[in-house]
Amino acid sequence: VDNRVQPFVTPFSYKSSDSKTMSVEYAITDKFALGIAALQFSMKANGQNRYPSYANVGTAANPSYVRLKDQTAYSVPGKYLMYQGTNLMLMASYHFIPKFIIDPYVHVKLGGGFFNTSSHRNIYDDDKYFLKSGDFLGYSKIIGAGAGVNFFILNEIGLKIELEHYRQFLISSNFSTQTLNTTHI
C-alpha cells in the first residue's frame, strides 16, 4: 500500500523587482547618435514546485516537507530570485526634431552580459523538485529597440520618457538556451 500523499503543487507567480538603466549618447550629426547603455534587471517568483515523494508537515502558507524514504525534513522557500542580470550594449539612435525643446527619438541596442538564476537541484533523485535560488550563472546576448521623448528644460538639461523592449538569449551550462522578453518604461 502506498501511503504517500498526493503531490503538492505550489501555484506560480512572478514580478519584476529592480530595473535600472543608464545610457550615454554622442551626437554624430544633428539627427544620428551613438552611445553605450547598461541594463540591470531582476525578477522574483513564487511557486511552481511539485513534491511527489514528500509529505507536507507544515501549512500551505508555510510548507515544510519530509522526504518519505528517509524522513529528512526540508524547508521550501516560498519566494525566490528567479533571474538577475546585467547587460552592456552599444546603441544607435535617430532624433526626429533636433535642437528643439521636445526631442522624439528611436533607438536600437545590441550587446551582452551575465546573469544568475534559480534552478532545481538534481535531475536524478527526489532533490530535483527543490529549487536552488540564484545559484546558476550564465551569459546573455541581448537586442533591444525603443522610442522616447526628451523634454529639455535648459539647453543641456532635460527629462525623458522612454519605452523599450528587449529580447535576451540566456545561455547556461544548467539549461539549454532560453529566451527572455521584457518591456521597460
Accessible surface in RSA format (square Angstrom, percent):
REM  Atomic radii and reference values for relative SASA: ProtOr
REM  Chains: A
REM  Algorithm: Lee & Richards
REM  Probe-radius: 1.40
REM  Slices: 20
REM RES _ NUM      All-atoms   Total-Side   Main-Chain    Non-polar    All polar
REM                ABS   REL    ABS   REL    ABS   REL    ABS   REL    ABS   REL
RES VAL A   1   184.10 121.1 106.50  96.4  77.60 187.0 118.72 103.2  65.38 177.3
RES ASP A   2    99.00  69.3  65.99  65.7  33.01  78.0  43.61 102.6  55.39  55.2
RES ASN A   3   134.68  92.9 102.59  99.1  32.09  77.3  39.89  96.0  94.79  91.6
RES ARG A   4   118.18  49.6  99.64  50.8  18.54  44.1  23.88  32.6  94.30  57.2
RES VAL A   5    81.28  53.5  70.91  64.2  10.37  25.0  77.21  67.1   4.07  11.0
RES GLN A   6   150.37  84.1 138.86 101.5  11.51  27.4  60.65 129.1  89.72  68.0
RES PRO A   7    47.18  34.4  29.94  27.3  17.24  62.7  30.07  24.8  17.11 106.3
RES PHE A   8    65.65  32.8  62.16  38.5   3.49   9.1  65.29  39.6   0.36   1.0
RES VAL A   9    87.19  57.4  69.25  62.7  17.94  43.2  69.25  60.2  17.94  48.7
RES THR A  10    20.47  14.6  19.55  19.8   0.92   2.2  19.55  26.3   0.92   1.4
RES PRO A  11   114.93  83.8 101.23  92.3  13.69  49.8 112.13  92.6   2.80  17.4
RES PHE A  12    79.59  39.8  48.59  30.1  31.00  80.7  48.71  29.5  30.88  88.4
RES SER A  13    63.67  53.8  57.63  76.9   6.04  13.9  46.66  99.4  17.00  23.8
RES TYR A  14   130.67  61.0 103.85  59.1  26.82  69.8  59.77  44.9  70.90  87.4
RES LYS A  15   145.65  71.1 140.24  86.0   5.41  12.9  89.11  80.2  56.54  60.2
RES SER A  16    65.40  55.3  48.18  64.3  17.22  39.7  13.01  27.7  52.40  73.4
RES SER A  17    43.70  36.9  11.01  14.7  32.69  75.3  17.13  36.5  26.57  37.2
RES ASP A  18    79.90  56.0  76.66  76.3   3.24   7.7  10.46  24.6  69.44  69.3
RES SER A  19    58.66  49.6  28.63  38.2  30.03  69.2  23.54  50.1  35.12  49.2
RES LYS A  20   119.87  58.5 113.08  69.4   6.80  16.2  92.87  83.6  27.01  28.8
RES THR A  21    74.67  53.1  42.20  42.8  32.47  77.4  14.99  20.1  59.68  90.2
RES MET A  22   126.49  65.5 118.23  78.2   8.25  19.7  86.59  73.6  39.89  52.9
RES SER A  23    47.17  39.9  20.27  27.1  26.89  62.0   3.41   7.3  43.76  61.3
RES VAL A  24    91.85  60.4  86.51  78.3   5.34  12.9  91.05  79.1   0.81   2.2
RES GLU A  25    72.79  41.8  43.28  32.7  29.51  70.3  16.69  32.3  56.10  45.8
RES TYR A  26   161.10  75.2 159.29  90.6   1.80   4.7 113.54  85.3  47.56  58.6
RES ALA A  27    69.09  63.5  51.74  79.8  17.35  39.5  51.74  72.9  17.35  46.0
RES ILE A  28    97.21  55.3  69.55  51.8  27.66  66.7  71.73  51.7  25.48  69.1
RES THR A  29    74.02  52.6  59.85  60.7  14.17  33.8  70.68  94.9   3.34   5.0
RES ASP A  30    88.96  62.3  68.96  68.6  20.00  47.3  19.00  44.7  69.96  69.8
RES LYS A  31    80.98  39.5  79.95  49.1   1.02   2.4  39.68  35.7  41.29  44.0
RES PHE A  32   113.47  56.8 112.78  69.9   0.69   1.8 113.02  68.5   0.45   1.3
RES ALA A  33     5.46   5.0   4.01   6.2   1.45   3.3   4.01   5.6   1.45   3.8
RES LEU A  34    97.97  54.6  96.77  69.2   1.21   3.0  97.14  68.2   0.84   2.3
RES GLY A  35    15.48  19.1   0.00   N/A  15.48  19.1  11.26  30.9   4.22   9.5
RES ILE A  36    88.16  50.2  87.68  65.3   0.48   1.2  87.68  63.1   0.48   1.3
RES ALA A  37     2.94   2.7   0.76   1.2   2.19   5.0   2.94   4.1   0.00   0.0
RES ALA A  38    28.87  26.5  27.51  42.4   1.37   3.1  27.51  38.7   1.37   3.6
RES LEU A  39     1.44   0.8   0.88   0.6   0.56   1.4   1.41   1.0   0.03   0.1
RES GLN A  40    61.31  34.3  60.46  44.2   0.85   2.0  13.84  29.5  47.47  36.0
RES PHE A  41    10.78   5.4  10.32   6.4   0.47   1.2  10.78   6.5   0.00   0.0
RES SER A  42     5.23   4.4   5.23   7.0   0.00   0.0   2.66   5.7   2.57   3.6
RES MET A  43    11.04   5.7  11.04   7.3   0.00   0.0   4.33   3.7   6.70   8.9
RES LYS A  44   105.00  51.2 103.39  63.4   1.61   3.8  49.95  45.0  55.04  58.6
RES ALA A  45     3.51   3.2   0.00   0.0   3.51   8.0   2.85   4.0   0.66   1.8
RES ASN A  46    56.95  39.3  56.93  55.0   0.01   0.0   6.03  14.5  50.92  49.2
RES GLY A  47     3.44   4.2   0.00   N/A   3.44   4.2   2.96   8.1   0.48   1.1
RES GLN A  48   110.93  62.0  99.90  73.0  11.03  26.3  30.18  64.2  80.75  61.2
RES ASN A  49     3.61   2.5   2.14   2.1   1.48   3.6   1.42   3.4   2.19   2.1
RES ARG A  50   112.21  47.1 108.21  55.2   4.00   9.5  39.74  54.3  72.46  43.9
RES TYR A  51     1.04   0.5   0.41   0.2   0.62   1.6   0.00   0.0   1.04   1.3
RES PRO A  52    24.53  17.9  20.76  18.9   3.77  13.7  20.76  17.1   3.77  23.4
RES SER A  53    14.75  12.5  14.75  19.7   0.00   0.0  13.79  29.4   0.96   1.3
RES TYR A  54     2.57   1.2   0.00   0.0   2.57   6.7   0.00   0.0   2.57   3.2
RES ALA A  55    20.54  18.9  20.54  31.7   0.00   0.0  20.54  28.9   0.00   0.0
RES ASN A  56    48.00  33.1  21.65  20.9  26.35  63.5  12.49  30.1  35.51  34.3
RES VAL A  57    97.12  63.9  60.79  55.0  36.33  87.5  68.01  59.1  29.11  79.0
RES GLY A  58    34.97  43.1   0.00   N/A  34.97  43.1  15.18  41.7  19.79  44.3
RES THR A  59    85.15  60.6  78.93  80.0   6.22  14.8  80.95 108.7   4.20   6.3
RES ALA A  60    80.00  73.6  56.89  87.8  23.11  52.6  57.40  80.8  22.60  59.9
RES ALA A  61   103.12  94.8  61.85  95.4  41.28  93.9  73.47 103.5  29.66  78.6
RES ASN A  62   114.22  78.8 109.82 106.1   4.40  10.6  22.41  53.9  91.81  88.7
RES PRO A  63    15.51  11.3  11.94  10.9   3.58  13.0  11.94   9.9   3.58  22.2
RES SER A  64    34.11  28.8  34.11  45.5   0.00   0.0  20.10  42.8  14.01  19.6
RES TYR A  65     0.35   0.2   0.35   0.2   0.00   0.0   0.35   0.3   0.00   0.0
RES VAL A  66    20.12  13.2  20.12  18.2   0.00   0.0  20.12  17.5   0.00   0.0
RES ARG A  67    28.47  12.0  28.47  14.5   0.00   0.0   0.10   0.1  28.37  17.2
RES LEU A  68    55.34  30.8  40.83  29.2  14.51  36.5  40.94  28.8  14.40  38.7
RES LYS A  69   143.24  69.9 100.00  61.4  43.24 103.0  76.27  68.6  66.97  71.3
RES ASP A  70    74.06  51.9  46.34  46.1  27.72  65.5  37.94  89.3  36.12  36.0
RES GLN A  71   121.34  67.8 102.11  74.6  19.23  45.8  55.08 117.2  66.26  50.3
RES THR A  72    50.99  36.3  44.07  44.7   6.92  16.5  39.33  52.8  11.66  17.6
RES ALA A  73    70.71  65.0  47.52  73.3  23.19  52.8  47.73  67.2  22.98  60.9
RES TYR A  74    41.54  19.4  35.82  20.4   5.72  14.9  31.33  23.5  10.21  12.6
RES SER A  75    99.72  84.3  77.08 102.9  22.64  52.2  41.53  88.4  58.18  81.5
RES VAL A  76    14.43   9.5   3.72   3.4  10.71  25.8   4.03   3.5  10.40  28.2
RES PRO A  77    55.17  40.2  40.52  36.9  14.65  53.3  52.54  43.4   2.63  16.3
RES GLY A  78    41.11  50.7   0.00   N/A  41.11  50.7  30.57  83.9  10.54  23.6
RES LYS A  79   159.95  78.0 139.60  85.7  20.35  48.5  83.63  75.3  76.32  81.3
RES TYR A  80    20.73   9.7  11.79   6.7   8.94  23.3  11.39   8.6   9.34  11.5
RES LEU A  81    41.20  22.9  37.11  26.5   4.09  10.3  37.11  26.1   4.09  11.0
RES MET A  82    56.54  29.3  56.08  37.1   0.45   1.1  55.58  47.3   0.96   1.3
RES TYR A  83     6.52   3.0   6.52   3.7   0.00   0.0   5.77   4.3   0.75   0.9
RES GLN A  84    67.97  38.0  65.85  48.1   2.12   5.0   8.40  17.9  59.57  45.2
RES GLY A  85     2.93   3.6   0.00   N/A   2.93   3.6   1.94   5.3   0.99   2.2
RES THR A  86    67.28  47.9  64.88  65.8   2.40   5.7  54.21  72.8  13.07  19.8
RES ASN A  87     2.43   1.7   1.43   1.4   1.01   2.4   0.74   1.8   1.70   1.6
RES LEU A  88   113.61  63.3 106.67  76.3   6.94  17.4 106.67  74.9   6.94  18.7
RES MET A  89     3.00   1.6   0.42   0.3   2.58   6.1   2.87   2.4   0.12   0.2
RES LEU A  90   128.89  71.8 126.33  90.4   2.56   6.4 126.33  88.7   2.56   6.9
RES MET A  91    14.12   7.3   8.65   5.7   5.47  13.0   5.99   5.1   8.14  10.8
RES ALA A  92    42.47  39.0  38.53  59.5   3.93   9.0  38.85  54.7   3.61   9.6
RES SER A  93     5.86   4.9   0.80   1.1   5.05  11.6   4.14   8.8   1.72   2.4
RES TYR A  94    62.30  29.1  61.70  35.1   0.60   1.6  38.77  29.1  23.53  29.0
RES HIS A  95    19.51  10.7  19.51  13.6   0.00   0.0  15.95  16.4   3.56   4.1
RES PHE A  96    96.00  48.0  84.64  52.4  11.37  29.6  85.07  51.6  10.94  31.3
RES ILE A  97    81.46  46.4  80.44  59.9   1.02   2.5  81.46  58.7   0.00   0.0
RES PRO A  98    39.47  28.8  25.17  22.9  14.30  52.0  28.30  23.4  11.17  69.4
RES LYS A  99   184.20  89.9 132.26  81.2  51.94 123.7 104.16  93.8  80.05  85.3
RES PHE A 100   107.35  53.7  97.70  60.5   9.65  25.1 104.01  63.1   3.34   9.6
RES ILE A 101   106.96  60.9  98.91  73.7   8.04  19.4 102.56  73.9   4.40  11.9
RES ILE A 102    76.41  43.5  76.41  56.9   0.00   0.0  76.41  55.0   0.00   0.0
RES ASP A 103    10.52   7.4  10.52  10.5   0.00   0.0   1.98   4.7   8.53   8.5
RES PRO A 104    33.17  24.2  33.17  30.2   0.00   0.0  33.17  27.4   0.00   0.0
RES TYR A 105     8.63   4.0   6.36   3.6   2.27   5.9   6.36   4.8   2.27   2.8
RES VAL A 106    61.70  40.6  61.52  55.7   0.18   0.4  61.52  53.5   0.18   0.5
RES HIS A 107     8.22   4.5   2.67   1.9   5.55  14.2   3.97   4.1   4.25   4.9
RES VAL A 108    89.43  58.9  88.75  80.3   0.69   1.7  88.75  77.1   0.69   1.9
RES LYS A 109     6.80   3.3   5.62   3.5   1.18   2.8   1.80   1.6   5.00   5.3
RES LEU A 110   117.69  65.5 115.50  82.6   2.19   5.5 115.50  81.1   2.19   5.9
RES GLY A 111    26.91  33.2   0.00   N/A  26.91  33.2  19.24  52.8   7.66  17.2
RES GLY A 112    26.12  32.2   0.00   N/A  26.12  32.2  15.96  43.8  10.16  22.8
RES GLY A 113    15.17  18.7   0.00   N/A  15.17  18.7   9.77  26.8   5.39  12.1
RES PHE A 114   153.21  76.6 150.14  93.0   3.07   8.0 150.64  91.3   2.57   7.4
RES PHE A 115     7.20   3.6   0.14   0.1   7.06  18.4   5.79   3.5   1.42   4.1
RES ASN A 116    36.25  25.0  35.41  34.2   0.83   2.0   3.78   9.1  32.47  31.4
RES THR A 117    15.35  10.9  15.35  15.6   0.00   0.0   2.56   3.4  12.79  19.3
RES SER A 118    17.47  14.8   1.88   2.5  15.59  35.9   1.88   4.0  15.59  21.8
RES SER A 119    23.51  19.9  19.07  25.5   4.44  10.2   6.25  13.3  17.26  24.2
RES HIS A 120    73.21  40.0  65.81  45.7   7.40  18.9  42.81  44.1  30.40  35.4
RES ARG A 121   103.16  43.3  77.42  39.5  25.74  61.3  18.70  25.6  84.46  51.2
RES ASN A 122    60.21  41.5  54.40  52.6   5.81  14.0  13.64  32.8  46.57  45.0
RES ILE A 123   125.48  71.4 111.55  83.1  13.93  33.6 111.55  80.3  13.93  37.8
RES TYR A 124   184.82  86.3 151.77  86.4  33.05  86.0 118.26  88.9  66.56  82.1
RES ASP A 125    55.79  39.1  44.92  44.7  10.86  25.7  28.81  67.8  26.97  26.9
RES ASP A 126    28.22  19.8  27.75  27.6   0.47   1.1   0.31   0.7  27.91  27.8
RES ASP A 127    30.12  21.1  30.12  30.0   0.00   0.0   1.05   2.5  29.07  29.0
RES LYS A 128    77.30  37.7  73.18  44.9   4.11   9.8  25.00  22.5  52.29  55.7
RES TYR A 129    47.25  22.1  46.23  26.3   1.02   2.6  26.11  19.6  21.14  26.1
RES PHE A 130     3.44   1.7   3.34   2.1   0.11   0.3   3.44   2.1   0.00   0.0
RES LEU A 131    16.44   9.2   8.46   6.1   7.98  20.1   8.46   5.9   7.98  21.5
RES LYS A 132    84.18  41.1  80.41  49.3   3.77   9.0  30.82  27.7  53.36  56.8
RES SER A 133    48.49  41.0  28.73  38.3  19.77  45.5  21.91  46.7  26.58  37.2
RES GLY A 134    17.15  21.2   0.00   N/A  17.15  21.2   5.21  14.3  11.95  26.8
RES ASP A 135    80.02  56.1  54.05  53.8  25.97  61.4  15.99  37.6  64.03  63.9
RES PHE A 136    42.18  21.1  40.34  25.0   1.84   4.8  42.18  25.6   0.00   0.0
RES LEU A 137   133.70  74.5 118.72  84.9  14.99  37.7 118.88  83.5  14.82  39.9
RES GLY A 138    12.12  14.9   0.00   N/A  12.12  14.9  10.55  28.9   1.57   3.5
RES TYR A 139   104.44  48.8 104.44  59.4   0.00   0.0  72.26  54.3  32.18  39.7
RES SER A 140     3.56   3.0   0.57   0.8   2.99   6.9   0.00   0.0   3.56   5.0
RES LYS A 141   117.51  57.3 117.51  72.1   0.00   0.0  64.89  58.4  52.62  56.1
RES ILE A 142     2.25   1.3   0.00   0.0   2.25   5.4   1.43   1.0   0.82   2.2
RES ILE A 143    90.78  51.7  89.68  66.8   1.10   2.6  89.68  64.6   1.10   3.0
RES GLY A 144     4.27   5.3   0.00   N/A   4.27   5.3   3.70  10.2   0.56   1.3
RES ALA A 145    54.05  49.7  49.44  76.3   4.61  10.5  49.83  70.2   4.22  11.2
RES GLY A 146    12.65  15.6   0.00   N/A  12.65  15.6   8.18  22.4   4.48  10.0
RES ALA A 147    47.96  44.1  44.90  69.3   3.07   7.0  45.11  63.5   2.85   7.5
RES GLY A 148    10.14  12.5   0.00   N/A  10.14  12.5   7.18  19.7   2.96   6.6
RES VAL A 149    37.52  24.7  37.52  34.0   0.00   0.0  37.52  32.6   0.00   0.0
RES ASN A 150    20.21  13.9  20.21  19.5   0.00   0.0   3.23   7.8  16.99  16.4
RES PHE A 151    87.72  43.9  87.68  54.3   0.04   0.1  87.72  53.2   0.00   0.0
RES PHE A 152    64.77  32.4  58.78  36.4   5.98  15.6  58.92  35.7   5.85  16.7
RES ILE A 153   113.25  64.4  85.48  63.7  27.77  66.9  90.96  65.5  22.29  60.5
RES LEU A 154   113.63  63.3 105.32  75.3   8.31  20.9 113.54  79.7   0.09   0.3
RES ASN A 155   147.80 101.9 120.00 116.0  27.80  66.9  26.53  63.8 121.27 117.2
RES GLU A 156   161.37  92.6 128.96  97.6  32.42  77.2  47.63  92.1 113.74  92.9
RES ILE A 157   101.62  57.8  98.65  73.5   2.97   7.2 101.62  73.2   0.00   0.0
RES GLY A 158    35.10  43.3   0.00   N/A  35.10  43.3   5.30  14.6  29.80  66.7
RES LEU A 159   117.94  65.7 113.43  81.2   4.50  11.3 117.55  82.6   0.38   1.0
RES LYS A 160   108.99  53.2  77.61  47.6  31.37  74.7  55.81  50.2  53.18  56.6
RES ILE A 161   103.69  59.0 100.06  74.5   3.63   8.8 103.41  74.5   0.28   0.8
RES GLU A 162    33.01  18.9  25.48  19.3   7.53  17.9  10.88  21.0  22.13  18.1
RES LEU A 163    94.07  52.4  91.56  65.5   2.51   6.3  91.56  64.3   2.51   6.8
RES GLU A 164     6.85   3.9   5.78   4.4   1.07   2.6   2.31   4.5   4.54   3.7
RES HIS A 165    84.44  46.1  81.86  56.9   2.58   6.6  65.92  67.9  18.52  21.5
RES TYR A 166     0.87   0.4   0.87   0.5   0.00   0.0   0.60   0.4   0.28   0.3
RES ARG A 167   105.72  44.4 105.32  53.7   0.40   1.0  22.93  31.3  82.80  50.2
RES GLN A 168     0.56   0.3   0.56   0.4   0.00   0.0   0.02   0.0   0.54   0.4
RES PHE A 169    71.90  36.0  71.90  44.5   0.00   0.0  71.90  43.6   0.00   0.0
RES LEU A 170    15.17   8.5  15.17  10.9   0.00   0.0  15.17  10.7   0.00   0.0
RES ILE A 171    41.80  23.8  41.56  31.0   0.25   0.6  41.59  29.9   0.22   0.6
RES SER A 172    14.62  12.4   0.65   0.9  13.97  32.2   5.41  11.5   9.21  12.9
RES SER A 173   128.31 108.4  78.61 104.9  49.69 114.5  59.54 126.8  68.77  96.3
RES ASN A 174    56.68  39.1  27.79  26.9  28.89  69.6   8.77  21.1  47.91  46.3
RES PHE A 175    54.59  27.3  39.66  24.6  14.93  38.8  51.37  31.1   3.22   9.2
RES SER A 176    86.53  73.1  67.78  90.5  18.75  43.2  56.26 119.8  30.27  42.4
RES THR A 177    79.64  56.6  56.29  57.1  23.35  55.7  34.38  46.2  45.26  68.4
RES GLN A 178    89.75  50.2  86.93  63.5   2.81   6.7  23.94  51.0  65.81  49.9
RES THR A 179    61.97  44.1  30.99  31.4  30.98  73.8  13.48  18.1  48.50  73.3
RES LEU A 180    26.59  14.8  25.60  18.3   0.99   2.5  26.54  18.6   0.05   0.1
RES ASN A 181    76.99  53.1  52.57  50.8  24.42  58.8  18.31  44.1  58.69  56.7
RES THR A 182    14.56  10.4   8.57   8.7   5.99  14.3  14.44  19.4   0.12   0.2
RES THR A 183    85.29  60.7  53.82  54.6  31.47  75.0  38.56  51.8  46.73  70.6
RES HIS A 184    19.80  10.8  15.24  10.6   4.56  11.7  14.30  14.7   5.49   6.4
RES ILE A 185   166.83  94.9 106.05  79.0  60.78 146.5 121.66  87.6  45.16 122.6
END  Absolute sums over single chains surface
CHAIN  1 A    11670.0       9597.2       2072.8       7400.0       4270.0
END  Absolute sums over all chains
TOTAL         11670.0       9597.2       2072.8       7400.0       4270.0
